[in-house]
């Protein structure tokens, strides 16, 4: 029997679900009467999503469609960091959407401190863009997961728990 158990806390999203979501949004935009002639372009890169469209109003509609489709595909809306729209040539509007992935150093430190202050029987270590929580008892780890889930509402990133062993 193992003498200690652990799990990792990460912030990630399913890339394929995001690709499928963007494809659905493109189809929706091409078919919707109010968006059909807006010339909307949606480009997905590694860490960003770029929306270029005719006006602020159509941009808002495309954002709404993106949020709806992402929710239906079980993607957290916290992965989208909408930047301020900027005007580009020809009366068009462009908006960058940063895709949040990984725990930043400050979020990792905050979560680590919360767990250390509340639960004395587990140890927390920051490993790059994730946290590793280790303890002697699975019950202690379950308590740590519940504590972190309660903290998630205050964070701007979604949390997942992996490698529970």
N, C-alpha and C positions, 0 to 999 in steps of 0.2 A: 504494500500500500504506500502511496506517495505521502511524504511528510509535509508537503506544502502544495497549495493550489494557486492558480493565477488566471487572470484574464487581461485582455488589452482593451483600452478605450480608444476608439478612433473616430474620425469624422470623415466619412466617405460617401459616395453615391455610386449607383450602378450605371456605368457609362453607357451600356447598351440600352437601358431604359431611357436615358437622356436622348440618345440618338433617335429612338423610336418616337419619343415625345416631340422632338423638333420636326421629324417627318410628318407627324400628325398635324402639327401647327401649320406647316407649309401647305398641306392639303386643305385644311380648314380655311386658310386665308385665300387660297386660290378659288374656293367654292363659295365663300360668303359674299353676298351681294354688295354689302357696304365696304368690303376690303378687296374685292376682285380686281379693280382697276387702280389700286394704290401703288402698284409696282413694288410691293414689299419684298425685301430680301432678308433671309435669316441665314447667317453663317455660323457654323459651330467649329470652333478651334479647340485646342487642347485645354486651355484654361479660361476661355471666354466664349461668349455668344454675342454676335453683333446683329442688331436689328436695324435695317435701313428702310424707311417708309416715307409716305407723302406728307404727313402732318402729325402734330401732337395727338390729335384725336384718333387717328388710325394706329399710332404707336400705342396708345392706351388700350385700344381694342385688341391689338396683337399681344400685349402683356397679359391681358385678362385671359385670352385663349391659352397662352403658355402656362399660366398658373393652373387653369382648369385641367389641361391635359397632364401636367406634371402630377397633380393631386390624384388623378385617376390611375396613374401608373405607380403610385406609392413612392414618389420622390418628394422629399421634404422641400418646402418652399424656402427653407433657410439656406439652401445651397446657392440660391440666386442672390447676387449682390448688384442691384440695379444702380448703375451710375447715372449722373445727370445727362439728359439728352443734349446733343449739340446739333446746330444747324450745319448742313453741308450744302454744296452748290445745287442750284435748281429747285429751291423751295422744298428741300427734303430734310428729314430729321434722322439722325443716327444715334443709337444708344448702345453702349457697351454693357454687357451683363457679365460680371466676374463670377466664376464658378468656385465656390468655397470647398476646399478639400484639405483635410489635415487639421490638427489642432495647432493654433499659434502658440508661441512660447508663453504669452501672458495668460491665455485661457488654460493651458496645461498647468501653469503654476497655481492659478486660482483653484482649479479642481483638485489638484494635489493637496493644497492647504486645507480645503474643506474636508477631504477624506481623512487627512491626518488629525485634524482637530476633533472630528466626530468619532472616528473609529480608531482605537489604540492598538487593536490586534492585527491590523493590516499594514503593509508597507507599500508605498507608491513611488515609482520611479518614472521620470520623463525620458522617453526614448524617441528622439527625433520629433515627429509630429504625432506621436501617440503616447499613451500612459500605460504602464504595466502595474497592475494591482496584485499583490501577492499576500497570501494568508495561510494559516495552519488549518482553518476550518472553512468548509464550503458555505456554512451559514454566515460567516463574517464577510465572505465575498458577495453573497446575496444581499446583505445589508449595504455593502458598498455600492452595488448596482442600483439598489433602490434610492440611495442617497444621491447618486449621480443623475438618475432619471429626474429626481425632484429639482436638481439644479439646471437641467436642460432648458427649462422655460425661460430662464434669464440669459441664456447664451444665444449668440447669433449663428451658431453652427449646430447641426444635428449630431447626436452621439450614437455610436453603435458599439456593441460589446462583442469581441471576437476571442477565439482561442481559449475558451473557458475550459480549463483542465485542472 
